[in-house]
Amino acid sequence: MLDMPRIEIEKCNGCGLCVGVCRCGALVLIESVISIITTYECHWCTDCELICPTGAITCPFEIVIE
Amino acid sequence: MSPGSGIMAAEIEILKSISYFSGLSTEELNSITKFISKKTTERGEIILLEGEPSVEVYFIVSGAVKLFKTSAEGKEQILNIVRQWESFGDVAVFDGALNPAGAQAMVPTMLYSIRRNDIEAILREHPQVSRNVIQVLVSQVRHSMSLVEDLSFKHVIDRVAKILLEYAGDGSGNRPRLTQQEMAAMVGTAREMIGRSLKSLEEEGVIRLDRHRVVITDNEALKELAGANA
């Protein structure tokens, strides 16, 4: 399963800024509630996390030693 | 009610939400609507160029704009994300000098703007706006001073290195993941500084950003950096 940015629905205010900033179309608003579509086009730019005013979207990094 | 008056009522409601015009009466806001220009921008559109003259203050009605500076090497430093009801472009308008930063729409954005001469007229006519502008500018100064502190005095990269070592795992998923916001809180810096630090570490060949993974490629170099801040 491909990792995607995480959403906490209860924090989402439905503003849609994340939909506007997402370059790969992974985020959609359905009846003012944010939803995420799994896509390999998501390159973890973290812009959705950056722009979200309520902290509803997070893009956590796994840190590994090569 | 004519369609025109409906539009004006909507504009007055918008103005009420903008910090510059907080506390003004409907009549006062009504007199300001004639100075407003509207503009919509696409995602990625440059609204202000750093080092260029500007004669308008912008207010975000919807959307978001990033303010940034670009180094001679092309590195971008985000100074601030300006959100709904906030303003930008104020500095160059009030001091008459060039834009200290660029401004780019992060999403499709609707803006109101007011030209310098008109702002001056509004300030003369409505002392409350002057008081509001002082509050807005003071808030911007505080944000900038905090960023200056981060950029000047804190060894952010060293501390990011330390956190990466502390949270590094073998990829089996048994270690907690960290967002840039969480790393920023741990380091005691702005989120913008974390993105910059990770990019610097990648350029130095110490880590590799592999989508949602930070892969430590030079453990010894990372330890050395972390040790500098131990």
Interface residues (C-beta under 8 A of the other chain):
Chain A: D3 L17 V19 G20 V21 C42 H43 W44 T46 D47 E49 L50 I51 P53 G55 T58 C59 P60 F61 E62 I63 V64 I65 E66
Chain B: R43 G63 A64 I81 R83 M106 V107 P108 L164 Y167 A168 G169 D170 G171 G173 R175 R177 L178 T179 Q180 Q181 E182 R191 G195 R208 L209 R211 H212 R213 V214 V215 I216 T217 N219
